Amino acid sequence: MSLESEGRLPSVSPTGPLRPSFPVWGLFGRGVLYVVGQVLVVPAPWTATGFYRFICEHVSLPDGRRLRFAGQPGDIWYILIGLAALGWLHNVQHAGVSGAVTLATVLLTVPVVRWFCASVRTEDGRLSFSFNGEALAWLGWHLLLIVSLLTIIGWAWVLKAMMLWICRNISGTVGVTFTATGPAVLGHALLLILMCVFIIPIPWAMRWYADWFARQFSVVAPNAGG
């Protein structure tokens, strides 16, 4: 009997896109709770953790194994509260303060991404991830994304490249890559905005976009991401 069949070694999942199955009202409700937590600041660790757990529970690997989120509100509560508090400071109308707040916000998201990746599991416990990207590179990508917004459409290609960089810096029992093209990213974002303008379709638009975006992440062999 092999070590893998005994459960001592993680099995490699079949390659292919992730399989999301977000319920319309569940996703909308969790999204609203997440925003409320950010606004009220103190509940942010609980609402953010609940949102991440909900997302993972409704995404499966290509072989059907459902993801789960093992993170707890107390793991990095101070960072999640700090990010929520920085959200309020974004309203300060001063160039120096606004720039510092944006810089701090971007840098504080790095430990959140590391925590999220380290907390993602499968129901059988055979999946593990870690994010190894450097904070300065993370900052550079976000600054490039902000600048690219001035081009109106160029941000879609920057976002695609940024997603590929993130995937290349995720290591674990499987690799991950991002398959959407720049035009696809742009087109889906514009259609999402158009649907949200009419207010009533927002819950369905959120589910449609979340399903599409999740399917753009594909499982590949370890060290083959990007």
Biotite code that builds the C-alpha atoms (Angstrom):
import biotite.structure as struc

atoms = struc.array([
    struc.Atom([0.000, 0.000, 0.000], chain_id="A", res_id=1, res_name="MET", atom_name="CA", element="C"),
    struc.Atom([1.375, 3.438, -0.948], chain_id="A", res_id=2, res_name="SER", atom_name="CA", element="C"),
    struc.Atom([1.875, 6.238, 1.529], chain_id="A", res_id=3, res_name="LEU", atom_name="CA", element="C"),
    struc.Atom([-0.633, 8.342, -0.437], chain_id="A", res_id=4, res_name="GLU", atom_name="CA", element="C"),
    struc.Atom([-3.350, 5.677, -0.133], chain_id="A", res_id=5, res_name="SER", atom_name="CA", element="C"),
    struc.Atom([-2.696, 5.575, 3.609], chain_id="A", res_id=6, res_name="GLU", atom_name="CA", element="C"),
    struc.Atom([-3.350, 9.317, 3.767], chain_id="A", res_id=7, res_name="GLY", atom_name="CA", element="C"),
    struc.Atom([0.170, 10.324, 4.811], chain_id="A", res_id=8, res_name="ARG", atom_name="CA", element="C"),
    struc.Atom([0.904, 12.289, 1.669], chain_id="A", res_id=9, res_name="LEU", atom_name="CA", element="C"),
    struc.Atom([-1.301, 14.832, -0.079], chain_id="A", res_id=10, res_name="PRO", atom_name="CA", element="C"),
    struc.Atom([-2.777, 13.776, -3.399], chain_id="A", res_id=11, res_name="SER", atom_name="CA", element="C"),
    struc.Atom([-2.453, 16.001, -6.443], chain_id="A", res_id=12, res_name="VAL", atom_name="CA", element="C"),
    struc.Atom([-5.828, 17.136, -7.747], chain_id="A", res_id=13, res_name="SER", atom_name="CA", element="C"),
    struc.Atom([-6.744, 16.821, -11.417], chain_id="A", res_id=14, res_name="PRO", atom_name="CA", element="C"),
    struc.Atom([-5.969, 20.031, -13.247], chain_id="A", res_id=15, res_name="THR", atom_name="CA", element="C"),
    struc.Atom([-8.672, 22.419, -14.386], chain_id="A", res_id=16, res_name="GLY", atom_name="CA", element="C"),
    struc.Atom([-10.673, 25.457, -13.270], chain_id="A", res_id=17, res_name="PRO", atom_name="CA", element="C"),
    struc.Atom([-12.149, 25.830, -9.805], chain_id="A", res_id=18, res_name="LEU", atom_name="CA", element="C"),
    struc.Atom([-15.834, 24.989, -9.496], chain_id="A", res_id=19, res_name="ARG", atom_name="CA", element="C"),
    struc.Atom([-17.809, 27.734, -7.686], chain_id="A", res_id=20, res_name="PRO", atom_name="CA", element="C"),
    struc.Atom([-21.444, 27.392, -6.611], chain_id="A", res_id=21, res_name="SER", atom_name="CA", element="C"),
    struc.Atom([-22.348, 30.641, -4.853], chain_id="A", res_id=22, res_name="PHE", atom_name="CA", element="C"),
    struc.Atom([-25.992, 31.073, -3.816], chain_id="A", res_id=23, res_name="PRO", atom_name="CA", element="C"),
    struc.Atom([-27.395, 34.456, -4.839], chain_id="A", res_id=24, res_name="VAL", atom_name="CA", element="C"),
    struc.Atom([-28.733, 35.615, -1.481], chain_id="A", res_id=25, res_name="TRP", atom_name="CA", element="C"),
    struc.Atom([-26.038, 33.942, 0.573], chain_id="A", res_id=26, res_name="GLY", atom_name="CA", element="C"),
    struc.Atom([-23.308, 35.791, -1.333], chain_id="A", res_id=27, res_name="LEU", atom_name="CA", element="C"),
    struc.Atom([-25.214, 39.070, -1.214], chain_id="A", res_id=28, res_name="PHE", atom_name="CA", element="C"),
    struc.Atom([-25.891, 38.749, 2.520], chain_id="A", res_id=29, res_name="GLY", atom_name="CA", element="C"),
    struc.Atom([-22.294, 37.888, 3.355], chain_id="A", res_id=30, res_name="ARG", atom_name="CA", element="C"),
    struc.Atom([-21.128, 40.786, 1.213], chain_id="A", res_id=31, res_name="GLY", atom_name="CA", element="C"),
    struc.Atom([-23.411, 43.194, 3.072], chain_id="A", res_id=32, res_name="VAL", atom_name="CA", element="C"),
    struc.Atom([-22.201, 41.858, 6.447], chain_id="A", res_id=33, res_name="LEU", atom_name="CA", element="C"),
    struc.Atom([-18.596, 42.308, 5.328], chain_id="A", res_id=34, res_name="TYR", atom_name="CA", element="C"),
    struc.Atom([-19.240, 45.952, 4.423], chain_id="A", res_id=35, res_name="VAL", atom_name="CA", element="C"),
    struc.Atom([-21.062, 46.548, 7.723], chain_id="A", res_id=36, res_name="VAL", atom_name="CA", element="C"),
    struc.Atom([-18.115, 45.075, 9.616], chain_id="A", res_id=37, res_name="GLY", atom_name="CA", element="C"),
    struc.Atom([-15.723, 47.389, 7.788], chain_id="A", res_id=38, res_name="GLN", atom_name="CA", element="C"),
    struc.Atom([-17.876, 50.411, 8.575], chain_id="A", res_id=39, res_name="VAL", atom_name="CA", element="C"),
    struc.Atom([-18.286, 49.564, 12.265], chain_id="A", res_id=40, res_name="LEU", atom_name="CA", element="C"),
    struc.Atom([-14.594, 48.546, 12.507], chain_id="A", res_id=41, res_name="VAL", atom_name="CA", element="C"),
    struc.Atom([-14.794, 46.407, 15.676], chain_id="A", res_id=42, res_name="VAL", atom_name="CA", element="C"),
    struc.Atom([-16.768, 43.515, 14.100], chain_id="A", res_id=43, res_name="PRO", atom_name="CA", element="C"),
    struc.Atom([-14.374, 43.399, 11.121], chain_id="A", res_id=44, res_name="ALA", atom_name="CA", element="C"),
    struc.Atom([-12.448, 40.268, 12.237], chain_id="A", res_id=45, res_name="PRO", atom_name="CA", element="C"),
    struc.Atom([-15.694, 38.302, 12.552], chain_id="A", res_id=46, res_name="TRP", atom_name="CA", element="C"),
    struc.Atom([-17.396, 39.549, 9.390], chain_id="A", res_id=47, res_name="THR", atom_name="CA", element="C"),
    struc.Atom([-14.236, 39.180, 7.280], chain_id="A", res_id=48, res_name="ALA", atom_name="CA", element="C"),
    struc.Atom([-13.556, 35.660, 8.559], chain_id="A", res_id=49, res_name="THR", atom_name="CA", element="C"),
    struc.Atom([-17.191, 34.709, 7.960], chain_id="A", res_id=50, res_name="GLY", atom_name="CA", element="C"),
    struc.Atom([-17.015, 36.059, 4.413], chain_id="A", res_id=51, res_name="PHE", atom_name="CA", element="C"),
    struc.Atom([-13.826, 34.130, 3.610], chain_id="A", res_id=52, res_name="TYR", atom_name="CA", element="C"),
    struc.Atom([-15.287, 30.956, 5.122], chain_id="A", res_id=53, res_name="ARG", atom_name="CA", element="C"),
    struc.Atom([-18.453, 31.344, 3.047], chain_id="A", res_id=54, res_name="PHE", atom_name="CA", element="C"),
    struc.Atom([-16.467, 31.844, -0.161], chain_id="A", res_id=55, res_name="ILE", atom_name="CA", element="C"),
    struc.Atom([-14.306, 28.768, 0.411], chain_id="A", res_id=56, res_name="CYS", atom_name="CA", element="C"),
    struc.Atom([-17.249, 26.557, 1.346], chain_id="A", res_id=57, res_name="GLU", atom_name="CA", element="C"),
    struc.Atom([-18.837, 27.276, -2.020], chain_id="A", res_id=58, res_name="HIS", atom_name="CA", element="C"),
    struc.Atom([-15.791, 26.527, -4.177], chain_id="A", res_id=59, res_name="VAL", atom_name="CA", element="C"),
    struc.Atom([-14.581, 23.055, -5.134], chain_id="A", res_id=60, res_name="SER", atom_name="CA", element="C"),
    struc.Atom([-11.432, 21.724, -6.766], chain_id="A", res_id=61, res_name="LEU", atom_name="CA", element="C"),
    struc.Atom([-11.728, 20.168, -10.244], chain_id="A", res_id=62, res_name="PRO", atom_name="CA", element="C"),
    struc.Atom([-12.110, 16.713, -8.648], chain_id="A", res_id=63, res_name="ASP", atom_name="CA", element="C"),
    struc.Atom([-15.084, 17.874, -6.566], chain_id="A", res_id=64, res_name="GLY", atom_name="CA", element="C"),
    struc.Atom([-13.347, 18.283, -3.212], chain_id="A", res_id=65, res_name="ARG", atom_name="CA", element="C"),
    struc.Atom([-14.852, 21.302, -1.495], chain_id="A", res_id=66, res_name="ARG", atom_name="CA", element="C"),
    struc.Atom([-12.595, 23.932, 0.037], chain_id="A", res_id=67, res_name="LEU", atom_name="CA", element="C"),
    struc.Atom([-12.886, 25.079, 3.622], chain_id="A", res_id=68, res_name="ARG", atom_name="CA", element="C"),
    struc.Atom([-11.408, 27.983, 5.556], chain_id="A", res_id=69, res_name="PHE", atom_name="CA", element="C"),
    struc.Atom([-9.675, 27.180, 8.839], chain_id="A", res_id=70, res_name="ALA", atom_name="CA", element="C"),
    struc.Atom([-8.886, 30.775, 9.862], chain_id="A", res_id=71, res_name="GLY", atom_name="CA", element="C"),
    struc.Atom([-10.342, 32.237, 13.049], chain_id="A", res_id=72, res_name="GLN", atom_name="CA", element="C"),
    struc.Atom([-11.276, 35.869, 13.894], chain_id="A", res_id=73, res_name="PRO", atom_name="CA", element="C"),
    struc.Atom([-8.596, 36.030, 16.581], chain_id="A", res_id=74, res_name="GLY", atom_name="CA", element="C"),
    struc.Atom([-5.727, 35.020, 14.282], chain_id="A", res_id=75, res_name="ASP", atom_name="CA", element="C"),
    struc.Atom([-4.954, 38.503, 12.923], chain_id="A", res_id=76, res_name="ILE", atom_name="CA", element="C"),
    struc.Atom([-7.756, 40.553, 14.481], chain_id="A", res_id=77, res_name="TRP", atom_name="CA", element="C"),
    struc.Atom([-5.533, 43.608, 14.959], chain_id="A", res_id=78, res_name="TYR", atom_name="CA", element="C"),
    struc.Atom([-4.702, 43.746, 11.235], chain_id="A", res_id=79, res_name="ILE", atom_name="CA", element="C"),
    struc.Atom([-8.334, 43.339, 10.165], chain_id="A", res_id=80, res_name="LEU", atom_name="CA", element="C"),
    struc.Atom([-9.412, 46.091, 12.568], chain_id="A", res_id=81, res_name="ILE", atom_name="CA", element="C"),
    struc.Atom([-6.547, 48.262, 11.353], chain_id="A", res_id=82, res_name="GLY", atom_name="CA", element="C"),
    struc.Atom([-7.642, 47.878, 7.742], chain_id="A", res_id=83, res_name="LEU", atom_name="CA", element="C"),
    struc.Atom([-11.223, 48.775, 8.653], chain_id="A", res_id=84, res_name="ALA", atom_name="CA", element="C"),
    struc.Atom([-10.021, 51.860, 10.545], chain_id="A", res_id=85, res_name="ALA", atom_name="CA", element="C"),
    struc.Atom([-7.909, 52.911, 7.566], chain_id="A", res_id=86, res_name="LEU", atom_name="CA", element="C"),
    struc.Atom([-11.060, 52.755, 5.480], chain_id="A", res_id=87, res_name="GLY", atom_name="CA", element="C"),
    struc.Atom([-12.437, 55.673, 7.498], chain_id="A", res_id=88, res_name="TRP", atom_name="CA", element="C"),
    struc.Atom([-9.227, 57.659, 7.048], chain_id="A", res_id=89, res_name="LEU", atom_name="CA", element="C"),
    struc.Atom([-9.579, 57.420, 3.267], chain_id="A", res_id=90, res_name="HIS", atom_name="CA", element="C"),
    struc.Atom([-12.206, 60.157, 3.604], chain_id="A", res_id=91, res_name="ASN", atom_name="CA", element="C"),
    struc.Atom([-9.604, 62.654, 4.809], chain_id="A", res_id=92, res_name="VAL", atom_name="CA", element="C"),
    struc.Atom([-9.241, 65.267, 2.075], chain_id="A", res_id=93, res_name="GLN", atom_name="CA", element="C"),
    struc.Atom([-5.485, 65.786, 2.252], chain_id="A", res_id=94, res_name="HIS", atom_name="CA", element="C"),
    struc.Atom([-3.049, 64.506, -0.365], chain_id="A", res_id=95, res_name="ALA", atom_name="CA", element="C"),
    struc.Atom([-0.334, 63.538, 2.120], chain_id="A", res_id=96, res_name="GLY", atom_name="CA", element="C"),
    struc.Atom([-2.696, 61.768, 4.489], chain_id="A", res_id=97, res_name="VAL", atom_name="CA", element="C"),
    struc.Atom([-4.541, 60.020, 1.655], chain_id="A", res_id=98, res_name="SER", atom_name="CA", element="C"),
    struc.Atom([-1.280, 58.748, 0.146], chain_id="A", res_id=99, res_name="GLY", atom_name="CA", element="C"),
    struc.Atom([-0.048, 57.430, 3.496], chain_id="A", res_id=100, res_name="ALA", atom_name="CA", element="C"),
    struc.Atom([-3.375, 55.710, 4.158], chain_id="A", res_id=101, res_name="VAL", atom_name="CA", element="C"),
    struc.Atom([-3.324, 54.047, 0.741], chain_id="A", res_id=102, res_name="THR", atom_name="CA", element="C"),
    struc.Atom([0.253, 52.868, 1.303], chain_id="A", res_id=103, res_name="LEU", atom_name="CA", element="C"),
    struc.Atom([-0.579, 51.476, 4.749], chain_id="A", res_id=104, res_name="ALA", atom_name="CA", element="C"),
    struc.Atom([-3.725, 49.780, 3.446], chain_id="A", res_id=105, res_name="THR", atom_name="CA", element="C"),
    struc.Atom([-1.883, 48.021, 0.626], chain_id="A", res_id=106, res_name="VAL", atom_name="CA", element="C"),
    struc.Atom([0.927, 46.827, 2.915], chain_id="A", res_id=107, res_name="LEU", atom_name="CA", element="C"),
    struc.Atom([-1.501, 45.567, 5.569], chain_id="A", res_id=108, res_name="LEU", atom_name="CA", element="C"),
    struc.Atom([-3.257, 43.393, 3.007], chain_id="A", res_id=109, res_name="THR", atom_name="CA", element="C"),
    struc.Atom([-0.093, 41.300, 2.598], chain_id="A", res_id=110, res_name="VAL", atom_name="CA", element="C"),
    struc.Atom([-0.431, 39.474, 5.958], chain_id="A", res_id=111, res_name="PRO", atom_name="CA", element="C"),
    struc.Atom([-4.150, 39.033, 5.236], chain_id="A", res_id=112, res_name="VAL", atom_name="CA", element="C"),
    struc.Atom([-3.352, 37.278, 1.956], chain_id="A", res_id=113, res_name="VAL", atom_name="CA", element="C"),
    struc.Atom([-0.725, 35.125, 3.696], chain_id="A", res_id=114, res_name="ARG", atom_name="CA", element="C"),
    struc.Atom([-3.243, 34.228, 6.416], chain_id="A", res_id=115, res_name="TRP", atom_name="CA", element="C"),
    struc.Atom([-5.968, 33.466, 3.885], chain_id="A", res_id=116, res_name="PHE", atom_name="CA", element="C"),
    struc.Atom([-3.763, 31.164, 1.792], chain_id="A", res_id=117, res_name="CYS", atom_name="CA", element="C"),
    struc.Atom([-2.409, 29.363, 4.865], chain_id="A", res_id=118, res_name="ALA", atom_name="CA", element="C"),
    struc.Atom([-5.983, 28.820, 6.115], chain_id="A", res_id=119, res_name="SER", atom_name="CA", element="C"),
    struc.Atom([-7.400, 27.271, 2.933], chain_id="A", res_id=120, res_name="VAL", atom_name="CA", element="C"),
    struc.Atom([-7.920, 23.520, 3.214], chain_id="A", res_id=121, res_name="ARG", atom_name="CA", element="C"),
    struc.Atom([-10.013, 20.771, 1.684], chain_id="A", res_id=122, res_name="THR", atom_name="CA", element="C"),
    struc.Atom([-12.497, 18.649, 3.569], chain_id="A", res_id=123, res_name="GLU", atom_name="CA", element="C"),
    struc.Atom([-10.052, 15.734, 3.525], chain_id="A", res_id=124, res_name="ASP", atom_name="CA", element="C"),
    struc.Atom([-7.204, 17.922, 4.807], chain_id="A", res_id=125, res_name="GLY", atom_name="CA", element="C"),
    struc.Atom([-4.913, 17.103, 1.878], chain_id="A", res_id=126, res_name="ARG", atom_name="CA", element="C"),
    struc.Atom([-4.544, 20.635, 0.537], chain_id="A", res_id=127, res_name="LEU", atom_name="CA", element="C"),
    struc.Atom([-2.176, 23.288, 1.801], chain_id="A", res_id=128, res_name="SER", atom_name="CA", element="C"),
    struc.Atom([-1.118, 26.675, 0.435], chain_id="A", res_id=129, res_name="PHE", atom_name="CA", element="C"),
    struc.Atom([1.243, 29.501, 1.293], chain_id="A", res_id=130, res_name="SER", atom_name="CA", element="C"),
    struc.Atom([1.760, 32.910, -0.279], chain_id="A", res_id=131, res_name="PHE", atom_name="CA", element="C"),
    struc.Atom([5.429, 33.856, -0.656], chain_id="A", res_id=132, res_name="ASN", atom_name="CA", element="C"),
    struc.Atom([5.205, 37.174, -2.499], chain_id="A", res_id=133, res_name="GLY", atom_name="CA", element="C"),
    struc.Atom([7.285, 40.065, -1.178], chain_id="A", res_id=134, res_name="GLU", atom_name="CA", element="C"),
    struc.Atom([5.582, 43.094, 0.316], chain_id="A", res_id=135, res_name="ALA", atom_name="CA", element="C"),
    struc.Atom([7.459, 45.574, -1.905], chain_id="A", res_id=136, res_name="LEU", atom_name="CA", element="C"),
    struc.Atom([6.470, 43.688, -5.053], chain_id="A", res_id=137, res_name="ALA", atom_name="CA", element="C"),
    struc.Atom([2.870, 43.591, -3.802], chain_id="A", res_id=138, res_name="TRP", atom_name="CA", element="C"),
    struc.Atom([3.006, 47.352, -3.283], chain_id="A", res_id=139, res_name="LEU", atom_name="CA", element="C"),
    struc.Atom([4.502, 47.882, -6.724], chain_id="A", res_id=140, res_name="GLY", atom_name="CA", element="C"),
    struc.Atom([1.702, 45.944, -8.425], chain_id="A", res_id=141, res_name="TRP", atom_name="CA", element="C"),
    struc.Atom([-0.967, 47.925, -6.580], chain_id="A", res_id=142, res_name="HIS", atom_name="CA", element="C"),
    struc.Atom([0.656, 51.243, -7.454], chain_id="A", res_id=143, res_name="LEU", atom_name="CA", element="C"),
    struc.Atom([0.853, 50.166, -11.100], chain_id="A", res_id=144, res_name="LEU", atom_name="CA", element="C"),
    struc.Atom([-2.821, 49.171, -10.951], chain_id="A", res_id=145, res_name="LEU", atom_name="CA", element="C"),
    struc.Atom([-3.765, 52.582, -9.525], chain_id="A", res_id=146, res_name="ILE", atom_name="CA", element="C"),
    struc.Atom([-1.783, 54.409, -12.220], chain_id="A", res_id=147, res_name="VAL", atom_name="CA", element="C"),
    struc.Atom([-3.286, 52.201, -14.939], chain_id="A", res_id=148, res_name="SER", atom_name="CA", element="C"),
    struc.Atom([-6.763, 53.417, -13.984], chain_id="A", res_id=149, res_name="LEU", atom_name="CA", element="C"),
    struc.Atom([-5.855, 56.678, -15.718], chain_id="A", res_id=150, res_name="LEU", atom_name="CA", element="C"),
    struc.Atom([-5.836, 54.803, -19.020], chain_id="A", res_id=151, res_name="THR", atom_name="CA", element="C"),
    struc.Atom([-9.504, 53.818, -18.510], chain_id="A", res_id=152, res_name="ILE", atom_name="CA", element="C"),
    struc.Atom([-9.032, 50.297, -19.906], chain_id="A", res_id=153, res_name="ILE", atom_name="CA", element="C"),
    struc.Atom([-5.371, 49.425, -19.278], chain_id="A", res_id=154, res_name="GLY", atom_name="CA", element="C"),
    struc.Atom([-6.072, 48.359, -15.682], chain_id="A", res_id=155, res_name="TRP", atom_name="CA", element="C"),
    struc.Atom([-7.624, 45.091, -16.934], chain_id="A", res_id=156, res_name="ALA", atom_name="CA", element="C"),
    struc.Atom([-4.315, 43.917, -18.413], chain_id="A", res_id=157, res_name="TRP", atom_name="CA", element="C"),
    struc.Atom([-2.433, 45.044, -15.302], chain_id="A", res_id=158, res_name="VAL", atom_name="CA", element="C"),
    struc.Atom([-4.897, 43.144, -13.108], chain_id="A", res_id=159, res_name="LEU", atom_name="CA", element="C"),
    struc.Atom([-4.408, 40.004, -15.200], chain_id="A", res_id=160, res_name="LYS", atom_name="CA", element="C"),
    struc.Atom([-0.625, 40.290, -14.860], chain_id="A", res_id=161, res_name="ALA", atom_name="CA", element="C"),
    struc.Atom([-0.981, 40.937, -11.122], chain_id="A", res_id=162, res_name="MET", atom_name="CA", element="C"),
    struc.Atom([-3.162, 37.826, -10.690], chain_id="A", res_id=163, res_name="MET", atom_name="CA", element="C"),
    struc.Atom([-0.549, 35.770, -12.529], chain_id="A", res_id=164, res_name="LEU", atom_name="CA", element="C"),
    struc.Atom([2.164, 37.144, -10.227], chain_id="A", res_id=165, res_name="TRP", atom_name="CA", element="C"),
    struc.Atom([0.089, 36.229, -7.176], chain_id="A", res_id=166, res_name="ILE", atom_name="CA", element="C"),
    struc.Atom([-0.442, 32.703, -8.529], chain_id="A", res_id=167, res_name="CYS", atom_name="CA", element="C"),
    struc.Atom([3.273, 32.263, -9.195], chain_id="A", res_id=168, res_name="ARG", atom_name="CA", element="C"),
    struc.Atom([3.938, 33.130, -5.566], chain_id="A", res_id=169, res_name="ASN", atom_name="CA", element="C"),
    struc.Atom([1.470, 30.603, -4.171], chain_id="A", res_id=170, res_name="ILE", atom_name="CA", element="C"),
    struc.Atom([3.082, 27.287, -3.311], chain_id="A", res_id=171, res_name="SER", atom_name="CA", element="C"),
    struc.Atom([1.495, 24.163, -1.944], chain_id="A", res_id=172, res_name="GLY", atom_name="CA", element="C"),
    struc.Atom([0.277, 20.678, -2.741], chain_id="A", res_id=173, res_name="THR", atom_name="CA", element="C"),
    struc.Atom([-1.129, 22.044, -6.021], chain_id="A", res_id=174, res_name="VAL", atom_name="CA", element="C"),
    struc.Atom([-0.273, 25.039, -8.177], chain_id="A", res_id=175, res_name="GLY", atom_name="CA", element="C"),
    struc.Atom([-2.666, 27.771, -9.248], chain_id="A", res_id=176, res_name="VAL", atom_name="CA", element="C"),
    struc.Atom([-2.819, 29.950, -12.356], chain_id="A", res_id=177, res_name="THR", atom_name="CA", element="C"),
    struc.Atom([-5.114, 32.688, -13.676], chain_id="A", res_id=178, res_name="PHE", atom_name="CA", element="C"),
    struc.Atom([-6.543, 32.130, -17.152], chain_id="A", res_id=179, res_name="THR", atom_name="CA", element="C"),
    struc.Atom([-8.687, 35.192, -17.950], chain_id="A", res_id=180, res_name="ALA", atom_name="CA", element="C"),
    struc.Atom([-7.528, 37.493, -20.737], chain_id="A", res_id=181, res_name="THR", atom_name="CA", element="C"),
    struc.Atom([-7.312, 41.274, -20.446], chain_id="A", res_id=182, res_name="GLY", atom_name="CA", element="C"),
    struc.Atom([-10.364, 41.825, -22.710], chain_id="A", res_id=183, res_name="PRO", atom_name="CA", element="C"),
    struc.Atom([-12.366, 39.287, -20.674], chain_id="A", res_id=184, res_name="ALA", atom_name="CA", element="C"),
    struc.Atom([-11.492, 41.039, -17.406], chain_id="A", res_id=185, res_name="VAL", atom_name="CA", element="C"),
    struc.Atom([-12.480, 44.409, -18.887], chain_id="A", res_id=186, res_name="LEU", atom_name="CA", element="C"),
    struc.Atom([-15.677, 43.154, -20.498], chain_id="A", res_id=187, res_name="GLY", atom_name="CA", element="C"),
    struc.Atom([-16.968, 41.360, -17.411], chain_id="A", res_id=188, res_name="HIS", atom_name="CA", element="C"),
    struc.Atom([-16.192, 44.343, -15.179], chain_id="A", res_id=189, res_name="ALA", atom_name="CA", element="C"),
    struc.Atom([-18.031, 46.753, -17.477], chain_id="A", res_id=190, res_name="LEU", atom_name="CA", element="C"),
    struc.Atom([-21.036, 44.438, -17.686], chain_id="A", res_id=191, res_name="LEU", atom_name="CA", element="C"),
    struc.Atom([-21.056, 44.127, -13.881], chain_id="A", res_id=192, res_name="LEU", atom_name="CA", element="C"),
    struc.Atom([-21.102, 47.917, -13.519], chain_id="A", res_id=193, res_name="ILE", atom_name="CA", element="C"),
    struc.Atom([-23.884, 48.180, -16.091], chain_id="A", res_id=194, res_name="LEU", atom_name="CA", element="C"),
    struc.Atom([-26.044, 45.634, -14.257], chain_id="A", res_id=195, res_name="MET", atom_name="CA", element="C"),
    struc.Atom([-25.440, 47.324, -10.888], chain_id="A", res_id=196, res_name="CYS", atom_name="CA", element="C"),
    struc.Atom([-26.632, 50.666, -12.278], chain_id="A", res_id=197, res_name="VAL", atom_name="CA", element="C"),
    struc.Atom([-30.151, 49.246, -12.334], chain_id="A", res_id=198, res_name="PHE", atom_name="CA", element="C"),
    struc.Atom([-29.916, 48.382, -8.566], chain_id="A", res_id=199, res_name="ILE", atom_name="CA", element="C"),
    struc.Atom([-32.384, 45.454, -8.551], chain_id="A", res_id=200, res_name="ILE", atom_name="CA", element="C"),
    struc.Atom([-30.074, 42.995, -10.405], chain_id="A", res_id=201, res_name="PRO", atom_name="CA", element="C"),
    struc.Atom([-27.193, 43.593, -7.946], chain_id="A", res_id=202, res_name="ILE", atom_name="CA", element="C"),
    struc.Atom([-27.474, 40.250, -6.036], chain_id="A", res_id=203, res_name="PRO", atom_name="CA", element="C"),
    struc.Atom([-27.595, 38.271, -9.290], chain_id="A", res_id=204, res_name="TRP", atom_name="CA", element="C"),
    struc.Atom([-24.825, 40.388, -10.821], chain_id="A", res_id=205, res_name="ALA", atom_name="CA", element="C"),
    struc.Atom([-22.612, 39.701, -7.800], chain_id="A", res_id=206, res_name="MET", atom_name="CA", element="C"),
    struc.Atom([-23.164, 35.951, -8.086], chain_id="A", res_id=207, res_name="ARG", atom_name="CA", element="C"),
    struc.Atom([-22.588, 35.987, -11.852], chain_id="A", res_id=208, res_name="TRP", atom_name="CA", element="C"),
    struc.Atom([-19.306, 37.884, -11.519], chain_id="A", res_id=209, res_name="TYR", atom_name="CA", element="C"),
    struc.Atom([-18.079, 35.881, -8.500], chain_id="A", res_id=210, res_name="ALA", atom_name="CA", element="C"),
    struc.Atom([-18.735, 32.604, -10.337], chain_id="A", res_id=211, res_name="ASP", atom_name="CA", element="C"),
    struc.Atom([-16.915, 33.841, -13.427], chain_id="A", res_id=212, res_name="TRP", atom_name="CA", element="C"),
    struc.Atom([-13.942, 35.229, -11.512], chain_id="A", res_id=213, res_name="PHE", atom_name="CA", element="C"),
    struc.Atom([-13.500, 32.060, -9.425], chain_id="A", res_id=214, res_name="ALA", atom_name="CA", element="C"),
    struc.Atom([-13.505, 29.910, -12.584], chain_id="A", res_id=215, res_name="ARG", atom_name="CA", element="C"),
    struc.Atom([-10.563, 31.919, -13.930], chain_id="A", res_id=216, res_name="GLN", atom_name="CA", element="C"),
    struc.Atom([-8.343, 30.267, -11.305], chain_id="A", res_id=217, res_name="PHE", atom_name="CA", element="C"),
    struc.Atom([-7.188, 26.831, -12.423], chain_id="A", res_id=218, res_name="SER", atom_name="CA", element="C"),
    struc.Atom([-5.420, 24.069, -10.570], chain_id="A", res_id=219, res_name="VAL", atom_name="CA", element="C"),
    struc.Atom([-2.131, 23.031, -12.147], chain_id="A", res_id=220, res_name="VAL", atom_name="CA", element="C"),
    struc.Atom([0.738, 20.803, -11.130], chain_id="A", res_id=221, res_name="ALA", atom_name="CA", element="C"),
    struc.Atom([2.815, 22.131, -8.199], chain_id="A", res_id=222, res_name="PRO", atom_name="CA", element="C"),
    struc.Atom([5.384, 24.768, -9.273], chain_id="A", res_id=223, res_name="ASN", atom_name="CA", element="C"),
    struc.Atom([3.637, 25.141, -12.642], chain_id="A", res_id=224, res_name="ALA", atom_name="CA", element="C"),
    struc.Atom([1.481, 28.180, -11.759], chain_id="A", res_id=225, res_name="GLY", atom_name="CA", element="C"),
    struc.Atom([1.569, 31.301, -13.959], chain_id="A", res_id=226, res_name="GLY", atom_name="CA", element="C"),
])
